[in-house]
Amino acid sequence: MKLMTYTQGLAYIPAYNNPRAYSVNETNTLAFPTYKNLSFSVGTLDGYLNNPPASEPPTKRNSFQFTMGLTYAIKSKY
């Protein structure tokens, strides 16, 4: 039995019509098994948008979020 599972992801998304416009997203998740197939997870989402469009109020380039969740795993017999 695992005590915890750590998952990390990184994505770089370029804009094809403007080389200065791109975004970068990163996710981190830590899942703890609680009961049978249930797991409790905590994580973060961090996003960066380079060269955002002009708007009022001005668009912030960076966003950071904290997440919590409950997961149920379906196990296959095959």
Backbone as CSV, one residue per row, in Angstrom:
resi,resn,N_x,N_y,N_z,CA_x,CA_y,CA_z,C_x,C_y,C_z
1,MET,0.841,-1.188,0.000,0.000,0.000,0.000,0.884,1.249,0.000
2,LYS,0.599,2.150,-0.910,1.346,3.401,-0.998,0.868,4.364,0.086
3,LEU,1.801,5.111,0.657,1.428,6.121,1.641,0.950,7.402,0.975
4,MET,1.513,7.734,-0.189,1.096,8.917,-0.934,1.611,8.831,-2.365
5,THR,0.989,9.610,-3.237,1.400,9.688,-4.638,1.581,11.156,-5.004
6,TYR,2.738,11.485,-5.574,3.036,12.853,-5.996,3.041,12.892,-7.524
7,THR,2.305,13.843,-8.093,2.244,14.006,-9.544,2.562,15.458,-9.888
8,GLN,3.411,15.633,-10.912,3.777,16.980,-11.349,3.668,17.046,-12.860
9,GLY,3.171,18.171,-13.364,3.052,18.366,-14.810,3.443,19.771,-15.204
10,LEU,3.995,19.905,-16.406,4.423,21.195,-16.934,4.022,21.268,-18.394
11,ALA,3.437,22.389,-18.798,3.015,22.566,-20.189,3.457,23.940,-20.689
12,TYR,4.059,23.969,-21.871,4.429,25.203,-22.562,3.566,25.274,-23.815
13,ILE,2.784,26.345,-23.960,1.850,26.462,-25.079,2.193,27.725,-25.869
14,PRO,2.812,27.564,-27.056,3.148,28.742,-27.866,1.958,29.205,-28.705
15,ALA,1.981,30.476,-29.083,1.019,31.011,-30.045,1.714,31.032,-31.402
16,TYR,1.083,30.505,-32.405,1.727,30.383,-33.713,1.721,31.679,-34.506
17,ASN,0.814,32.604,-34.184,0.759,33.851,-34.935,1.576,34.982,-34.300
18,ASN,2.051,34.790,-33.062,2.837,35.818,-32.379,3.891,35.116,-31.520
19,PRO,5.173,35.185,-31.893,6.195,34.450,-31.147,6.393,34.929,-29.704
20,ARG,5.947,36.157,-29.386,6.094,36.658,-28.013,4.948,36.222,-27.113
21,ALA,3.878,35.690,-27.696,2.715,35.275,-26.908,2.808,33.768,-26.631
22,TYR,2.863,33.406,-25.372,2.889,32.003,-24.968,2.359,31.894,-23.544
23,SER,2.053,30.694,-23.135,1.660,30.473,-21.745,2.367,29.235,-21.217
24,VAL,2.579,29.217,-19.906,3.219,28.100,-19.219,2.337,27.747,-18.022
25,ASN,2.031,26.455,-17.868,1.214,25.984,-16.755,1.940,24.867,-16.033
26,GLU,1.839,24.862,-14.711,2.459,23.823,-13.895,1.453,23.347,-12.857
27,THR,1.382,22.020,-12.660,0.491,21.446,-11.651,1.277,20.521,-10.735
28,ASN,0.931,20.525,-9.470,1.500,19.622,-8.465,0.336,19.033,-7.681
29,THR,0.337,17.718,-7.481,-0.733,17.059,-6.730,-0.132,16.025,-5.805
30,LEU,-0.635,15.995,-4.579,-0.228,15.006,-3.587,-1.497,14.295,-3.134
31,ALA,-1.582,12.971,-3.381,-2.779,12.192,-3.055,-2.463,11.203,-1.943
32,PHE,-3.358,11.156,-0.953,-3.227,10.251,0.185,-4.392,9.263,0.167
33,PRO,-4.119,7.959,0.134,-5.227,7.006,0.220,-5.892,7.101,1.600
34,THR,-7.233,7.084,1.615,-7.943,7.208,2.878,-8.681,5.930,3.252
35,TYR,-9.546,5.439,2.360,-10.332,4.240,2.671,-10.608,3.485,1.385
36,LYS,-10.135,2.248,1.307,-10.301,1.383,0.133,-9.877,2.125,-1.134
37,ASN,-10.819,2.479,-2.019,-10.472,3.135,-3.293,-10.569,4.662,-3.233
38,LEU,-10.809,5.229,-2.074,-10.908,6.681,-1.935,-9.552,7.293,-1.585
39,SER,-9.282,8.449,-2.160,-8.056,9.197,-1.865,-8.402,10.668,-1.670
40,PHE,-7.661,11.321,-0.799,-7.767,12.759,-0.578,-6.554,13.401,-1.239
41,SER,-6.759,14.478,-1.984,-5.635,15.111,-2.674,-5.587,16.603,-2.401
42,VAL,-4.373,17.129,-2.380,-4.116,18.564,-2.293,-3.141,18.907,-3.414
43,GLY,-3.263,20.113,-3.936,-2.383,20.463,-5.040,-2.347,21.946,-5.306
44,THR,-1.516,22.309,-6.280,-1.393,23.696,-6.720,-1.435,23.746,-8.244
45,LEU,-1.931,24.859,-8.760,-1.923,25.162,-10.189,-1.283,26.533,-10.343
46,ASP,-0.270,26.624,-11.178,0.413,27.895,-11.401,0.443,28.149,-12.898
47,GLY,-0.056,29.293,-13.326,-0.100,29.629,-14.744,0.524,30.983,-15.014
48,TYR,1.214,31.087,-16.142,1.837,32.344,-16.555,1.452,32.626,-17.996
49,LEU,0.992,33.831,-18.271,0.601,34.243,-19.618,1.487,35.410,-20.034
50,ASN,2.330,35.202,-21.046,3.203,36.266,-21.542,2.451,37.072,-22.589
51,ASN,2.660,38.375,-22.596,2.083,39.281,-23.581,0.550,39.189,-23.606
52,PRO,-0.140,39.397,-22.466,-1.606,39.324,-22.470,-2.215,40.501,-23.233
53,PRO,-3.425,40.353,-23.746,-4.057,41.457,-24.463,-4.398,42.608,-23.525
54,ALA,-4.459,43.798,-24.082,-4.806,44.978,-23.292,-6.271,44.902,-22.891
55,SER,-6.545,45.175,-21.627,-7.930,45.158,-21.139,-8.049,46.106,-19.952
56,GLU,-9.267,46.372,-19.571,-9.523,47.232,-18.422,-10.398,46.478,-17.447
57,PRO,-10.014,46.157,-16.252,-8.710,46.382,-15.633,-7.636,45.516,-16.286
58,PRO,-6.374,45.874,-16.126,-5.292,45.137,-16.789,-5.253,43.660,-16.385
59,THR,-4.946,42.814,-17.344,-4.839,41.373,-17.102,-3.564,41.067,-16.335
60,LYS,-3.690,40.259,-15.282,-2.503,39.836,-14.543,-1.854,38.676,-15.288
61,ARG,-0.533,38.658,-15.316,0.193,37.626,-16.054,0.247,36.291,-15.328
62,ASN,0.290,36.322,-14.002,0.488,35.094,-13.236,-0.757,34.781,-12.421
63,SER,-1.096,33.482,-12.335,-2.182,33.057,-11.453,-1.718,31.841,-10.659
64,PHE,-2.129,31.765,-9.402,-1.755,30.655,-8.531,-3.006,30.195,-7.812
65,GLN,-3.247,28.881,-7.822,-4.437,28.331,-7.179,-4.050,27.159,-6.290
66,PHE,-4.778,27.001,-5.216,-4.618,25.862,-4.318,-5.860,24.999,-4.465
67,THR,-5.681,23.685,-4.623,-6.816,22.791,-4.844,-6.844,21.677,-3.805
68,MET,-8.046,21.185,-3.528,-8.246,20.014,-2.674,-9.324,19.169,-3.328
69,GLY,-9.220,17.849,-3.180,-10.214,17.006,-3.816,-10.312,15.626,-3.203
70,LEU,-11.330,14.920,-3.613,-11.570,13.559,-3.201,-11.672,12.730,-4.466
71,THR,-10.932,11.617,-4.533,-10.861,10.789,-5.738,-11.311,9.371,-5.432
72,TYR,-12.059,8.782,-6.340,-12.457,7.381,-6.236,-11.828,6.633,-7.405
73,ALA,-11.052,5.596,-7.134,-10.383,4.827,-8.181,-11.219,3.600,-8.537
74,ILE,-11.479,3.424,-9.809,-12.198,2.243,-10.304,-11.138,1.261,-10.800
75,LYS,-11.087,0.092,-10.193,-10.095,-0.898,-10.551,-10.658,-1.886,-11.552
76,SER,-9.893,-2.172,-12.590,-10.325,-3.093,-13.628,-9.975,-4.534,-13.246
77,LYS,-10.823,-5.465,-13.665,-10.566,-6.871,-13.425,-9.636,-7.476,-14.467
78,TYR,-9.361,-6.722,-15.548,-8.570,-7.257,-16.658,-7.145,-6.813,-16.605
